[in-house]
Amino acid sequence: MIEETTNQAPTSDKLGQLLPTRRFGRSKERVTQLGVGGYHVGQAQDERTAQEIIETAIVEGIRFFDTAPSYQNGRSEYRYGKFLIPKYRDDVFLITKTKARTAAEATAEIESSLTRMKTDRLDAIMMHAMSEAGDPEERIDAGVYDAFIKAKESGKVRYIGFSGHLSTKTNLRTLELLGNQVDVSLMPVNVVDPSDSDSFVQNVLPKLNASGVAPLAMKTAAFGNFFEKPVKVAGHPEAPIIPARITMTEAFQFVLAQPIACWVSGMDKPEFVIKNARIAREFNGLSHEEIARIISKVEAFRDNREVEGYRKWG
Amino acid sequence: MAVSALPALGNSSAAQRTGIPSRTVGNRKGTIPAIGIDGLACAKGDMDRSRTLIASALENGFTFFDSSTSHIEGRSERRMGEILGTHRRDSIFLQSRCLARTKRVAHTELNLSLARLRTDYLDSYLIDSEIPGRTDEQLEYPNLDIFEAMIEARKAGKTRIIGIRAPMNTKHLQQMLELYGSEVDVVMVPYKLPDDNEALRKARRIGAGVILDVNKDAQKAWLKGPASKSPLPDYATSWVIPVSNPKEIAKLAGLARSLPQPSQ
């Protein structure tokens, strides 16, 4: 846990230099502004690569690790249990999620996640992937959030929240229903999003900030599509957004320029950790003009479900 | 699904009531209905579709429902829990399985299955002997001592029978069978696994029941073939089949009722 002391943000811990940290919502705690997305740790080609990703992240000063039980049937959580937790549990912020639809299921799934990761406590738990209208009501009415509160009271988790990548309305509705009981929320933040007719950055992020919720940024390269997917848009050559339209540094500096607590990045090779950590370490803010300039370079890709493929996921 | 005591498992009156035969498994720890309904097939599409399929299965006498913690990230178990939760627990045969790697996780995953299925016991709980990558080619195998979690769960009354599910590669099934022998009540193997497969023969030698896994082609062939022809080899206890609509379910039920009641 990185705590503020007289408003001074620590720059190192016992493991070494930290990446720059940011305030975690309304708490007095700070998190590194770059975090490891667990899906890609589970997806890394073998156990050794997964271990290298985790070790590299620690060396680079990252202390924030996200995961979920549904990633690769638990492989992501098992790999944290094998390579992250035994050495670094006290030094990192650990967050997982659950797709539980009832209180009993949420309680049971938290236990399963703890067991897979070989720890007795999470830093945060989120309702995973809030989807369509009615989903927040259904989960909350069935006691999922109550189960989170109980887990908090019993010391198994410190912060609670939700994630959602499909609909800004659903994310806002969840926030409305739970109000300031929400500590943390994971949502898409990327350079195309502000141009979308239904933008998470424009519509959801300010509300999270106003409520003191710690916003976590995901899909910051649209689940890799910015790098890998050639998309045809009138007036542009059919090529991936990075590097055809913008650089990787521009894309991720845009993310860091938003009022988020942590940029959660999926990195399935150690070299990606090093590249991203460098961007986070060297980030020195962007002016409004620079942000507007980067957004305008990819505006033509707005509302494009081929680029923002996560908008289609069920 | 309130349960005051563990009922007798799938007794012969169930077979008389539904007309679908049941068969003895696992050194006579109980019986399993000869035909099970694939929970994954029931969980596809919207909730109304799931309700229709499961209601139709029940109306037609099917009582054995197979699921897994991994089916659509728990949706299959969740829907079964919601839909079957209004039925008498002892009128249903519930099987689920998990892809756990360690003994401790197998315990917590069983509790998760029970929570999703809204019950306090399963009729059958299986461990997968191989964990395929859902999104890539990576394969993993559980620690061999994982079966001890199954034995403990059976002892605690959380499941009536326990077993192992294997893919075409039965190497790890074979290892677990060598280690745990007659503690294994049932194995679930691919429908097209050769009769002379070594692990299958070992399972039969120790008296374990044999559940044949989902096979769409074999299901179609059964629907089209002569009613007198049983799709089950004589050693097979049960077969889990996919279903896609009520008409198909009714026809399968007719065929299932004509299955021979094997000698117990």
Interface residues (C-beta under 8 A of the other chain):
Chain A: Q43 Q45 D46 S70 Q72 N73 G74 R75 Y78 K99 R101 T102 A104 E105 T107 A108 E109 E111 S112 L114 T115 R116
Chain B: S70 E73 G74 R78 L99 A100 R101 T102 R104 V105 H107 T108 E109 N111 L112 L114 A115 R116 R118 I131 G133 R134 T135 D136 Q138 E140
